[in-house]
Amino acid sequence: MADKAFVLQRSPNGEADADKMLGFEDLFKLLCRISPKPWQKEAVHCLLADIGANASGRITYRKFIDWCFNEDGHAGASKFKELWPQFEQKMRRAGCSQGGIDAFKYNFKVLCSGESTMIPESMLEPVAFVPSLEKLHITPNSALLKSTLILKLNGGLGTGMGLDKAKSLLPVIGGNSFLDLIAKQVLFMRKQFKQPDLKFMLMNSFSTSSGWKVEVRRKLRNHVVSLAVQGSCGPG
């Protein structure tokens, strides 16, 4: 294992860099100087979370050094190691995808680190320039719809609020639900632009993945939705 002096030498200015902020690219380059083994991006992201990156995904060089040579790791890392196996087991039993498990693992590491997840106003920068739609020269081309997919979020927030079905199934006007109106928009586009195969996808949550099918088939004869995906879930 590399000693502290060796690691310090890998930084261009040694001890003078102690309070320098390291982002993903900085840490990746530093790790490659310390150890020439191939570093995977996911490993570097996990390392940032494990050390306790701030809201902008950065750590100080001093914090990296302290983490490297703290045998037991900081309290957050210990807490993560203690709790993560039971969360992972629960997610695997529920059939969560590997991508969903990895995403939750990263977020849980950040939570355990105790670092603030707020983005301070000082880190925000205004958009330099936004073109005006009226000044853009656009020639409509409905043929592009052949390679277009309409994606609508259909679950997530209501699930977190305790609803037992998607908010899109709630009636809003003239006996129509949000889902009815969305589907009718798609039907209109297919007819208006002569694109009967225009694809439409719903992104469902784990608690809304079945209700929408029944509703669409009953009211719209199942000729609207081409595809559907289900968002991942975390242990509750």
Buried (B, 14 or more C-beta within 10 A) or exposed (E): EEEEEEBBEBBEEEEEBBEBBBEBEBBBEBBBEBEEEEBEEEEBBBBBBBBBBBEEBBBBBBBBBBBBEEEEBBEBBEBBEEEBEEBBEEBEEBEBEEEBBBBBBBEBBBBBBEBEEEEEEEEEEEEEEEEEEEEEEEEEEEEEBEEBEBEBEBBBEBBEEEBEBBBBBEEEEEEBBBBBEBBBBBBEBBEEBEBEEBBBBBBBBBBBBEBBBEBBEEBBEEEBBBEBEBBBBBBE
